[in-house]
Amino acid sequence: MPETDDDYIQLADFLRERGHTELEIEKIVAHVRKYEADTQLYSVMDSIADGHLNLGAIISEALTDDGETDGGDA
């Protein structure tokens, strides 16, 4: 489940209480956001590799949502 802006506000508040500067907080939050995005990507890729997530269905759904139905390579 992706974190919300409220979660990051809470993280920033926690970091302030620990004495971090605003610049440090910006750097830490940016790092946490990147880590979260990378973790989600790896989780999806692992699920596809393990066969728990049907990549063909995802591709078909994505192309159908865009109005394309030819199934060609992107």
Contacts in CASP RR format, 6 or more apart in sequence:
PFRMAT RR
TARGET T0000
AUTHOR 0000-0000-0000
METHOD contacts of the structure
MODEL  1
MPETDDDYIQLADFLRERGHTELEIEKIVAHVRKYEADTQLYSVMDSIAD
GHLNLGAIISEALTDDGETDGGDA
2 36 0 8 1.000
2 40 0 8 1.000
3 36 0 8 1.000
8 29 0 8 1.000
8 32 0 8 1.000
8 33 0 8 1.000
11 28 0 8 1.000
11 29 0 8 1.000
11 32 0 8 1.000
12 25 0 8 1.000
12 29 0 8 1.000
15 24 0 8 1.000
15 25 0 8 1.000
15 28 0 8 1.000
16 25 0 8 1.000
20 28 0 8 1.000
44 53 0 8 1.000
47 53 0 8 1.000
48 55 0 8 1.000
59 71 0 8 1.000
60 71 0 8 1.000
63 69 0 8 1.000
63 70 0 8 1.000
63 71 0 8 1.000
63 72 0 8 1.000
END
